Amino acid sequence: MTEAATRGVEPAGSTSSPRADFGRAVRDTIPVAMGYTPLGAAFGILLVNSGLDWYWAPLSAALIFAGSMEFLAVGLITAGTPLLQVAVMTLAVNFRHVFYALSFPMQLLRGWGRRLYGAFALTDETYSLLATIPRQEMTANRLTFIQLLSHAYWVGGSIIGALLSFALPSSIQGLSFVLTALFVVLAQDCFYKRKDSAPTLMGLAAGFVALGVGERSFLAVALTVYVAMLLGWYLLQRKRSAGEEGT
């Protein structure tokens, strides 16, 4: 009997039951639920107060599932924005997901159905959450459950907000900060769990650089600077490893 088995710990790379993976996914997504539910409610309130029927909130949350773009889409739709402009705006807002896909554990997912949903449900928050979980502990079921639960929180929150909008004032301040607070919690958790703090520090540095550019280009500049720093750090690590092997 192995040491891991005597301690009741599953060896790295072993499979676990769907029920156990679901329980882990529920615990993993508690911070996401605390952010998605009130933020989804804010989206539902905004949508109904903009003159759209309440059922567009859960429908949009289920089919689009892109928080920042959904908020932006409400204004674009109510303003009668041309479809081509909406498409260009969507590409610009969600282009950051190209970088997420580079390290998303797609190889764990088997079958086109799971893979398509994995790509569709890859959001900022689920990506940040997955970054805090060691790869050897991640399974296909756990990954899918994390995305399904996060999606459910967003849809559920939008339904709550759409229904509550009929009884609440037309303007509620402060709900939009929930998303920022969620990222702070996820970044803090990632910092504590990772042995190497360099990626977190580089992310902070990239953010400060982007602040000097302005709000409109903040995200694009921050991502570009961060990717450049990561690439430089990776090349430096490779150079050091090659030097150690040569000595």
SERO-4910 file (N, C-alpha, C, O; in steps of 0.05 Angstrom, whole numbers):
BEGIN
 pado doro    nc1    nc2    nc3   cac1   cac2   cac3    cc1    cc2    cc3    oc1    oc2    oc3
  Met    A     17    -24      0      0      0      0     18     25      0     37     26     15
  Thr    A     11     44    -17     27     68    -19     23     87      5      3     85     19
  Glu    A     42    105      8     40    125     30     16    142     26      2    149     46
  Ala    A      9    150      1    -14    167     -4    -40    153      4    -58    165     15
  Ala    A    -41    126     -1    -65    112      6    -69    109     36    -91    111     46
  Thr    A    -46    105     50    -49    102     79    -57    127     92    -69    127    114
  Arg    A    -52    150     80    -60    176     91    -88    184     81    -98    205     89
  Gly    A    -99    168     63   -126    175     53   -125    197     32   -146    210     27
  Val    A   -102    201     19    -99    221     -1    -97    208    -28    -82    189    -31
  Glu    A   -111    218    -48   -110    207    -75    -83    214    -88    -75    237    -87
  Pro    A    -70    195   -100    -45    201   -114    -50    220   -137    -72    222   -148
  Ala    A    -29    235   -144    -31    255   -166    -38    240   -191    -27    219   -198
  Gly    A    -57    252   -206    -65    241   -232    -87    219   -230    -96    209   -250
  Ser    A    -95    211   -205   -115    191   -202   -142    202   -208   -147    227   -207
  Thr    A   -161    184   -214   -188    193   -219   -204    194   -194   -198    180   -174
  Ser    A   -225    210   -193   -243    211   -170   -272    210   -180   -277    214   -204
  Ser    A   -290    205   -162   -318    202   -170   -330    228   -177   -321    249   -167
  Pro    A   -350    229   -195   -364    254   -202   -376    268   -177   -376    292   -176
  Arg    A   -385    252   -158   -397    264   -134   -376    279   -118   -381    301   -109
  Ala    A   -352    267   -115   -330    281   -101   -321    306   -116   -316    326   -104
  Asp    A   -319    304   -143   -311    327   -159   -332    349   -157   -325    373   -157
  Phe    A   -358    342   -156   -378    362   -153   -376    377   -126   -379    401   -125
  Gly    A   -371    362   -105   -367    374    -79   -344    394    -78   -346    415    -67
  Arg    A   -321    386    -91   -298    403    -92   -305    428   -109   -296    450   -102
  Ala    A   -319    424   -131   -326    447   -148   -344    467   -133   -342    491   -137
  Val    A   -363    457   -117   -380    474   -101   -363    491    -82   -367    516    -80
  Arg    A   -344    479    -69   -326    494    -51   -309    513    -66   -304    536    -57
  Asp    A   -299    505    -89   -282    522   -106   -296    548   -114   -284    569   -115
  Thr    A   -322    545   -121   -336    567   -133   -351    585   -114   -367    602   -122
  Ile    A   -347    581    -88   -361    598    -69   -354    628    -73   -372    645    -73
  Pro    A   -328    635    -77   -322    663    -83   -336    673   -109   -344    696   -111
  Val    A   -338    655   -129   -351    663   -154   -380    668   -150   -392    687   -161
  Ala    A   -393    651   -134   -421    654   -128   -426    681   -114   -446    694   -119
  Met    A   -408    688    -95   -411    713    -80   -408    738    -99   -419    759    -93
  Gly    A   -394    734   -121   -391    756   -140   -412    756   -162   -423    776   -169
  Tyr    A   -417    731   -173   -435    729   -196   -464    734   -189   -478    746   -205
  Thr    A   -473    725   -166   -501    728   -159   -509    758   -157   -529    765   -171
  Pro    A   -496    774   -141   -504    802   -140   -498    817   -166   -513    836   -174
  Leu    A   -476    810   -180   -470    824   -205   -490    816   -226   -498    833   -242
  Gly    A   -497    790   -227   -518    782   -246   -544    796   -240   -559    803   -258
  Ala    A   -550    800   -214   -574    815   -206   -573    843   -216   -593    854   -225
  Ala    A   -550    856   -214   -546    883   -224   -551    884   -254   -563    903   -264
  Phe    A   -542    864   -268   -546    863   -297   -576    860   -303   -586    874   -321
  Gly    A   -590    843   -288   -619    840   -293   -634    865   -288   -653    872   -302
  Ile    A   -626    880   -267   -639    905   -260   -634    925   -282   -653    939   -291
  Leu    A   -609    927   -291   -602    946   -313   -618    940   -338   -628    958   -351
  Leu    A   -620    914   -345   -633    907   -370   -663    914   -370   -673    926   -389
  Val    A   -676    908   -348   -705    914   -346   -709    944   -345   -728    955   -357
  Asn    A   -692    959   -330   -695    988   -328   -689   1002   -354   -695   1025   -358
  Ser    A   -675    987   -372   -669    999   -399   -693    995   -418   -691   1004   -441
  Gly    A   -714    982   -409   -737    979   -426   -741    952   -440   -760    948   -455
  Leu    A   -723    933   -434   -725    907   -446   -742    888   -428   -743    893   -404
  Asp    A   -754    868   -440   -770    849   -424   -752    833   -405   -728    828   -412
  Trp    A   -762    825   -382   -746    813   -362   -733    787   -371   -711    780   -362
  Tyr    A   -747    772   -389   -736    745   -397   -711    747   -414   -697    727   -417
  Trp    A   -705    771   -424   -680    775   -439   -656    772   -420   -634    767   -429
  Ala    A   -659    777   -394   -637    775   -375   -627    746   -373   -603    742   -378
  Pro    A   -643    727   -365   -633    699   -364   -625    688   -391   -607    672   -393
  Leu    A   -639    697   -413   -633    687   -439   -605    696   -448   -589    681   -459
  Ser    A   -600    722   -443   -573    733   -449   -552    720   -432   -530    713   -442
  Ala    A   -557    717   -406   -538    705   -388   -531    676   -396   -508    667   -393
  Ala    A   -551    661   -406   -547    634   -413   -532    631   -440   -515    613   -443
  Leu    A   -538    648   -459   -528    645   -486   -502    661   -492   -486    653   -508
  Ile    A   -499    684   -478   -475    700   -483   -454    694   -461   -431    689   -468
  Phe    A   -462    696   -436   -444    690   -413   -417    704   -415   -396    692   -414
  Ala    A   -419    730   -418   -395    747   -419   -403    773   -404   -413    792   -417
  Gly    A   -397    774   -378   -407    795   -361   -404    823   -372   -423    838   -375
  Ser    A   -379    831   -377   -374    859   -386   -387    864   -413   -398    886   -417
  Met    A   -387    845   -431   -400    849   -457   -430    850   -454   -443    864   -470
  Glu    A   -442    835   -436   -471    836   -432   -480    863   -422   -500    874   -431
  Phe    A   -465    875   -403   -471    902   -394   -469    921   -417   -486    939   -420
  Leu    A   -448    919   -433   -444    936   -456   -466    932   -477   -475    951   -490
  Ala    A   -475    907   -481   -494    900   -501   -521    914   -495   -536    920   -514
  Val    A   -528    918   -470   -553    930   -463   -554    958   -475   -574    966   -488
  Gly    A   -533    974   -472   -532   1001   -484   -531   1000   -514   -544   1017   -527
  Leu    A   -517    981   -525   -515    979   -555   -542    972   -567   -550    983   -588
  Ile    A   -557    954   -554   -583    945   -565   -603    968   -563   -618    974   -582
  Thr    A   -604    980   -539   -624   1002   -535   -618   1026   -553   -636   1041   -559
  Ala    A   -592   1029   -561   -585   1052   -578   -588   1045   -608   -584   1062   -625
  Gly    A   -595   1020   -614   -599   1012   -642   -573   1011   -657   -572   1019   -680
  Thr    A   -551   1003   -644   -525   1002   -657   -524    981   -679   -535    959   -676
  Pro    A   -512    987   -702   -510    968   -725   -496    943   -716   -478    943   -699
  Leu    A   -504    920   -729   -494    894   -721   -464    892   -725   -450    880   -709
  Leu    A   -453    904   -746   -424    903   -751   -409    917   -729   -388    906   -720
  Gln    A   -419    939   -719   -405    953   -698   -407    937   -672   -388    937   -656
  Val    A   -429    923   -667   -431    906   -644   -411    883   -645   -399    876   -625
  Ala    A   -407    872   -669   -388    850   -673   -360    859   -668   -344    845   -654
  Val    A   -352    882   -678   -325    893   -674   -321    899   -644   -299    893   -634
  Met    A   -341    911   -631   -339    917   -603   -336    891   -586   -320    890   -567
  Thr    A   -350    870   -594   -349    845   -579   -321    833   -582   -310    823   -563
  Leu    A   -310    834   -606   -283    824   -611   -262    839   -594   -244    826   -583
  Ala    A   -265    865   -593   -246    881   -578   -248    875   -548   -227    874   -534
  Val    A   -272    873   -537   -276    868   -509   -267    841   -500   -255    837   -479
  Asn    A   -272    820   -517   -267    793   -509   -241    781   -521   -236    757   -518
  Phe    A   -225    798   -534   -200    788   -546   -181    777   -525   -164    760   -532
  Arg    A   -183    786   -500   -166    777   -479   -168    746   -475   -149    734   -464
  His    A   -190    735   -483   -194    706   -479   -175    689   -496   -171    666   -490
  Val    A   -164    701   -516   -143    688   -532   -120    680   -514   -109    658   -517
  Phe    A   -112    698   -496    -90    693   -478    -97    671   -457    -81    655   -450
  Tyr    A   -122    672   -448   -131    652   -429   -129    623   -440   -121    605   -426
  Ala    A   -136    621   -466   -137    594   -478   -109    581   -479   -107    557   -481
  Leu    A    -88    597   -478    -61    586   -480    -54    568   -457    -39    549   -461
  Ser    A    -66    572   -434    -60    556   -411    -85    542   -399    -84    530   -378
  Phe    A   -107    542   -414   -131    529   -405   -127    499   -409   -119    490   -430
  Pro    A   -133    482   -388   -128    453   -391   -148    438   -408   -163    421   -399
  Met    A   -150    446   -433   -169    434   -452   -164    404   -455   -182    389   -462
  Gln    A   -139    395   -451   -132    367   -456   -147    349   -436   -149    325   -441
  Leu    A   -156    359   -414   -171    343   -395   -199    335   -405   -210    315   -397
  Leu    A   -210    352   -422   -238    348   -431   -239    330   -455   -225    334   -475
  Arg    A   -255    309   -453   -258    290   -475   -285    294   -488   -306    297   -475
  Gly    A   -286    293   -514   -310    296   -529   -315    325   -538   -307    344   -523
  Trp    A   -327    329   -561   -331    356   -572   -351    372   -555   -348    396   -553
  Gly    A   -370    358   -544   -390    373   -527   -377    387   -504   -381    410   -499
  Arg    A   -361    372   -489   -347    384   -466   -327    405   -474   -325    426   -461
  Arg    A   -313    400   -496   -293    419   -505   -306    445   -514   -296    467   -508
  Leu    A   -328    443   -529   -341    467   -538   -352    483   -514   -350    508   -514
  Tyr    A   -364    469   -495   -374    484   -471   -351    495   -455   -353    517   -444
  Gly    A   -329    480   -453   -305    491   -439   -295    517   -450   -288    535   -436
  Ala    A   -295    518   -477   -286    543   -490   -307    565   -487   -300    588   -482
  Phe    A   -332    558   -489   -354    578   -486   -355    589   -458   -359    613   -454
  Ala    A   -352    573   -437   -355    581   -409   -329    590   -397   -327    592   -372
  Leu    A   -308    596   -413   -283    605   -402   -285    635   -397   -282    651   -416
  Thr    A   -290    643   -372   -293    671   -365   -269    680   -349   -252    664   -341
  Asp    A   -268    706   -344   -246    717   -328   -244    703   -300   -223    696   -291
  Glu    A   -268    701   -288   -268    691   -260   -262    661   -259   -247    653   -241
  Thr    A   -272    645   -278   -266    616   -277   -237    612   -284   -224    594   -273
  Tyr    A   -225    628   -302   -197    625   -308   -180    632   -283   -161    618   -277
  Ser    A   -187    653   -269   -173    661   -245   -175    639   -224   -155    634   -209
  Leu    A   -198    627   -222   -202    606   -203   -186    581   -209   -174    569   -192
  Leu    A   -186    574   -235   -171    550   -243   -141    554   -239   -126    535   -235
  Ala    A   -132    579   -240   -103    584   -236    -94    579   -208    -71    575   -203
  Thr    A   -113    578   -189   -106    573   -161   -106    544   -154    -97    536   -132
  Ile    A   -116    526   -172   -118    498   -166    -94    483   -179    -90    486   -203
  Pro    A    -78    468   -164    -56    453   -176    -66    435   -198    -86    422   -195
  Arg    A    -51    434   -220    -59    418   -243    -62    388   -236    -79    375   -248
  Gln    A    -46    378   -218    -47    350   -211    -73    343   -196    -81    320   -194
  Glu    A    -86    363   -185   -112    359   -171   -136    363   -189   -158    358   -181
  Met    A   -132    373   -213   -154    379   -231   -162    355   -247   -145    341   -258
  Thr    A   -188    350   -248   -199    329   -265   -219    341   -284   -228    364   -281
  Ala    A   -227    325   -304   -246    335   -324   -273    342   -312   -285    362   -319
  Asn    A   -282    324   -294   -308    330   -281   -307    355   -264   -326    371   -264
  Arg    A   -286    358   -249   -284    381   -232   -283    407   -248   -296    427   -241
  Leu    A   -268    406   -270   -267    430   -288   -294    436   -299   -302    460   -299
  Thr    A   -309    416   -309   -335    421   -321   -355    431   -300   -371    449   -305
  Phe    A   -354    419   -276   -372    427   -255   -367    456   -246   -386    471   -241
  Ile    A   -342    464   -246   -335    492   -239   -348    511   -259   -359    532   -251
  Gln    A   -345    504   -284   -357    522   -305   -387    521   -304   -400    542   -307
  Leu    A   -399    498   -301   -428    496   -300   -440    511   -276   -460    525   -278
  Leu    A   -427    508   -253   -437    522   -229   -434    553   -232   -452    568   -225
  Ser    A   -411    561   -243   -407    590   -247   -429    601   -266   -439    623   -262
  His    A   -434    586   -287   -455    594   -306   -482    596   -292   -498    614   -297
  Ala    A   -488    576   -275   -513    576   -261   -516    600   -242   -538    611   -240
  Tyr    A   -494    607   -229   -495    631   -211   -502    656   -227   -518    672   -218
  Trp    A   -490    658   -251   -494    682   -267   -523    683   -277   -536    704   -276
  Val    A   -533    661   -287   -561    660   -297   -580    664   -274   -600    680   -276
  Gly    A   -575    651   -251   -593    654   -228   -593    683   -218   -615    694   -211
  Gly    A   -570    696   -217   -569    723   -208   -584    742   -227   -597    761   -218
  Ser    A   -582    737   -253   -596    754   -272   -626    751   -270   -641    771   -273
  Ile    A   -636    727   -264   -664    723   -259   -674    738   -235   -695    751   -235
  Ile    A   -658    736   -213   -665    750   -188   -667    780   -193   -686    793   -184
  Gly    A   -646    791   -207   -646    819   -212   -669    828   -230   -681    849   -225
  Ala    A   -675    812   -250   -697    819   -269   -724    820   -255   -740    838   -260
  Leu    A   -728    801   -236   -753    801   -222   -754    822   -200   -775    834   -195
  Leu    A   -731    827   -187   -731    847   -166   -733    875   -177   -741    894   -163
  Ser    A   -726    879   -202   -727    905   -214   -754    918   -214   -757    942   -215
  Phe    A   -775    902   -213   -802    912   -212   -809    925   -185   -828    941   -183
  Ala    A   -793    918   -164   -799    928   -138   -778    947   -127   -782    960   -106
  Leu    A   -755    949   -141   -733    965   -131   -731    992   -146   -743    995   -167
  Pro    A   -717   1011   -134   -713   1037   -147   -698   1033   -173   -684   1013   -177
  Ser    A   -700   1052   -191   -688   1049   -218   -658   1052   -217   -644   1045   -236
  Ser    A   -647   1063   -195   -618   1067   -194   -607   1056   -167   -615   1066   -146
  Ile    A   -589   1037   -168   -576   1026   -144   -546   1028   -148   -535   1019   -167
  Gln    A   -533   1041   -129   -504   1046   -131   -488   1025   -116   -497   1014    -95
  Gly    A   -465   1018   -127   -446   1001   -113   -445    972   -122   -425    959   -116
  Leu    A   -465    962   -135   -465    934   -143   -443    927   -163   -432    905   -164
  Ser    A   -436    947   -179   -415    942   -200   -388    936   -188   -370    925   -202
  Phe    A   -383    944   -163   -357    939   -150   -354    910   -142   -331    902   -136
  Val    A   -375    895   -142   -373    867   -134   -353    851   -151   -338    835   -140
  Leu    A   -353    856   -177   -334    842   -195   -305    849   -188   -288    831   -187
  Thr    A   -299    874   -182   -272    882   -174   -264    868   -148   -242    857   -146
  Ala    A   -283    867   -129   -277    854   -103   -272    824   -108   -254    813    -94
  Leu    A   -286    812   -126   -282    783   -132   -255    778   -142   -242    759   -134
  Phe    A   -245    795   -161   -218    791   -171   -197    795   -150   -176    782   -150
  Val    A   -201    814   -131   -182    818   -110   -180    793    -93   -158    785    -85
  Val    A   -202    780    -86   -202    756    -70   -188    733    -85   -172    719    -73
  Leu    A   -194    730   -111   -182    708   -126   -152    713   -129   -136    693   -128
  Ala    A   -143    738   -134   -115    743   -136   -100    738   -110    -78    728   -110
  Gln    A   -113    746    -88   -101    741    -61    -98    711    -56    -77    702    -46
  Asp    A   -118    695    -63   -118    666    -60    -96    654    -77    -81    636    -68
  Cys    A    -93    663   -101    -72    653   -119    -44    660   -108    -26    643   -110
  Phe    A    -41    684    -97    -15    692    -85     -7    674    -62     16    667    -59
  Tyr    A    -26    667    -45    -20    650    -22    -15    621    -29      1    608    -16
  Lys    A    -28    611    -50    -25    583    -57      0    577    -75     10    555    -74
  Arg    A      9    597    -90     31    592   -108     58    597    -93     60    617    -78
  Lys    A     77    580    -97    103    583    -85    118    606    -98    133    621    -84
  Asp    A    115    610   -124    128    631   -138    110    655   -141     89    653   -153
  Ser    A    118    677   -129    101    702   -129    107    720   -153     95    741   -155
  Ala    A    126    712   -170    133    729   -193    110    735   -211    107    759   -219
  Pro    A     93    716   -219     70    723   -237     51    744   -225     42    762   -239
  Thr    A     46    742   -199     29    761   -186     41    789   -185     28    809   -191
  Leu    A     67    790   -179     81    816   -178     82    829   -206     80    853   -209
  Met    A     86    812   -226     87    822   -254     59    833   -262     57    852   -276
  Gly    A     38    819   -253     11    829   -258      6    856   -246     -6    873   -259
  Leu    A     15    860   -221     12    886   -208     28    907   -223     18    930   -227
  Ala    A     52    900   -231     69    920   -246     55    927   -272     55    951   -280
  Ala    A     44    907   -287     30    913   -312      6    931   -308      1    948   -324
  Gly    A     -8    927   -285    -31    944   -279    -23    973   -275    -36    991   -284
  Phe    A     -1    977   -260      8   1004   -255     18   1018   -281     14   1042   -284
  Val    A     30   1003   -298     39   1014   -324     14   1023   -340     14   1044   -352
  Ala    A     -6   1006   -340    -31   1012   -355    -46   1036   -344    -59   1050   -359
  Leu    A    -43   1040   -318    -57   1063   -305    -47   1089   -317    -62   1109   -319
  Gly    A    -22   1090   -325    -11   1114   -336    -21   1120   -365    -18   1142   -374
  Val    A    -33   1100   -377    -43   1103   -405    -71   1114   -405    -78   1131   -422
  Gly    A    -87   1105   -386   -115   1115   -385   -134   1092   -384   -127   1069   -389
  Glu    A   -159   1098   -376   -179   1078   -373   -188   1064   -398   -192   1040   -399
  Arg    A   -189   1079   -420   -199   1067   -445   -182   1045   -456   -192   1025   -467
  Ser    A   -156   1047   -452   -137   1027   -462   -125   1010   -440   -105    996   -444
  Phe    A   -136   1012   -416   -124    999   -393   -121    969   -397    -99    958   -393
  Leu    A   -142    955   -404   -141    926   -406   -122    917   -427   -107    898   -423
  Ala    A   -123    929   -451   -106    921   -473    -76    925   -466    -59    908   -471
  Val    A    -70    948   -454    -42    954   -446    -33    936   -424    -11    925   -425
  Ala    A    -50    931   -404    -42    914   -382    -37    886   -391    -17    874   -383
  Leu    A    -54    875   -409    -49    848   -419    -24    846   -436     -9    827   -434
  Thr    A    -20    866   -453      4    866   -470     29    867   -454     48    852   -459
  Val    A     30    885   -434     54    887   -417     58    862   -401     81    853   -398
  Tyr    A     36    850   -391     38    826   -375     49    803   -391     66    788   -382
  Val    A     39    799   -415     48    778   -433     78    782   -440     93    762   -440
  Ala    A     86    807   -445    114    812   -451    132    806   -427    153    794   -430
  Met    A    122    813   -403    138    807   -379    140    777   -374    161    766   -367
  Leu    A    117    762   -378    118    733   -375    137    720   -395    151    702   -388
  Leu    A    136    730   -420    154    719   -440    183    723   -433    200    706   -435
  Gly    A    189    748   -424    216    754   -415    225    737   -392    248    727   -391
  Trp    A    207    733   -373    213    717   -349    217    688   -357    235    674   -346
  Tyr    A    201    678   -376    204    650   -385    231    646   -399    245    627   -394
  Leu    A    238    665   -416    264    663   -430    287    664   -411    307    651   -414
  Leu    A    284    681   -390    305    683   -370    308    657   -354    330    648   -348
  Gln    A    285    645   -347    286    619   -333    299    598   -350    314    581   -340
  Arg    A    293    597   -376    305    578   -394    335    582   -396    351    563   -397
  Lys    A    343    607   -397    372    614   -399    386    604   -373    408    593   -375
  Arg    A    374    609   -351    386    600   -325    388    570   -324    408    559   -315
  Ser    A    367    556   -333    367    527   -332    389    516   -350    403    497   -344
  Ala    A    392    529   -374    413    520   -393    440    524   -381    458    508   -384
  Gly    A    444    547   -367    470    553   -354    476    533   -332    499    525   -329
  Glu    A    456    525   -317    461    506   -295    467    478   -306    484    464   -294
  Glu    A    454    471   -328    460    445   -340    488    444   -352    501    423   -354
  Gly    A    498    467   -361    524    468   -374    547    469   -355    570    464   -362
  Thr    A    541    475   -329    563    475   -309    568    448   -297    585    445   -280
***
